């Protein structure tokens, strides 16, 4: 059976909202969710290189990651898919050293997962071929469908891997995501309806 590809940040976890909370709490900068019109939060919030580095350092601490709330509906839908016998692959672009807290988060919220892939989605790390794989190596795996929020990844999966992508509508992915294999959805209920449990 083929796997369903499920991204983590801003697909399962309310990560961008958590970024905004930290920006206000630790940097004294206030932005709204709708202002995040660029996938790069540093660009969207006009942060300096140092500010962006510090923001990412804070966000990727284990305690911070564990405190990110889940996106409404996500866990329920994945539990339904899993109960129906479908394989769930979590495919994240987080840094490799966030593996442990990420697994803890999945378990804490009862997210079913058969496999976890850490993929160098954005050329940020050095893939080591085992814990962290390259985008090229991801192509060796077959998925029947992906759920993503990243415009770059949605286009890569659709155009390079020829797979259907359910794109969760976000301010940062409203442009450059036109592809016949990319469909836009506003929440997990819409995604569940678009991907019937007997589909994979
Ligand atoms: Mg994401």
Boltz pocket constraint, residues with backbone or C-beta under 6 A from the ligand:
constraints:
  - pocket:
      binder: B
      contacts: [[A, 7], [A, 8], [A, 9], [A, 10], [A, 11], [A, 148], [A, 149], [A, 150]]
      max_distance: 6.0
